[in-house]
Amino acid sequence: MSRGILTAIVVTAGLLVLWQSTGGDYYTKYEVIEEVPIELEPDDPLAAAGFYDDNATQHTRRDAFRFGLLPGAPALLDKHVVSVVTIVVPYWAAVAALTLWRTRKRHSK
Amino acid sequence: MIQSQRTMQYVTIAAMLTIWAGTAATYAQEQQPISDSAAADGVVFWIDPSYGRNSVVFKSKAPLEDIVGKAEEVYGSVTFDPARPDAGGTGEIVVKVGNLRTGIPKRDEHLRSSDWLDAEQHPEIRLAISGTKGVDLSKRIDDAATYDMTIVGEFALYDSVHTVEFPATVTFMPDAARADKKLTGSLLAAHAAFTLKLADYGITGPRGAGIIGSQVGEEILIEVRLFATSGK
């Protein structure tokens, strides 16, 4: 196996690990909307009245990086374009083209 | 017995909730009651758009993707008559389409485009509350009363208006009972959830793209938690 293919495998595996470790989202994001527990203050009258008994969570939007499987935007200059697919596919294409070119060059000698 | 007397003495509820969309930017600045008749039926409670705990969340589940979004601000007011707990309530809750966020700016742009909610033509999503049904006191702690009820209203989204009914939990707390004064006046807090079908409102997504059903759910779950006060 060529060094190029080995490198491509390592890069792909690394990106998949990064994808999973940042949440495993489909699309690349720089902000997330997530459900978090409400931080109830001790003297919160609504808590005392039982308003939060059924559900004490709320959705908040905050800055956070999620490396996606797919790009969050189709534009090349958009920061959301980085993703597993947009890096891995060109990388493997380049490795395949280089490997093919080297193989043909070797056979032509 | 004592409890039921107190129930009659205090409130009853009317009103709440819900959703969405749009752009009619003048609503918050005007801060006017929905109508004189609505105000005449009881106390007007205002939703403070800047209060961080107000929350209108929409959730889509589809085979290719789950989407969670929220409205950055919610506007509106509701009324209820403390002397007539069963009289229901009225109100209007508004969300601007331009304030909807999903975590991906490009997707937010699509949401506002003419293929989806068309913020230019339909800048707001409105719930006009016309009444309540089945008001039932579920909890009373000191002066605070929590009610389960069904809210009835007209939900306007995109180019359609449909009657909706959905369960809600509403807590009323008179001003004197509140230790914290981050919000002034008596307090009405509500949470509720309901589901709408995009097809019912004429929302199809880009023609022929088949996005609804694959990337966007055919039904959208809307979860609302709102706080309104009688103070200004």
Interface residues (C-beta under 8 A of the other chain):
Chain A: Y26 Y27 K29 E31 V32 I33 E34 E35 I38 E41 D43 D44 P45 L46 A48 A49 G50 F51 D53 D54 N55 Q58 H59 R61 G72 A73 P74 A75 D78 H80
Chain B: R53 S55 V57 L64 E65 V68 G69 K70 E72 R101 T102 G103 I104 P105 K106 R107 K139 I141 D142 A144 A145 T146 T169 T171 M173 A177 R178 A179 D180 L187 A189 H191 E223 R225
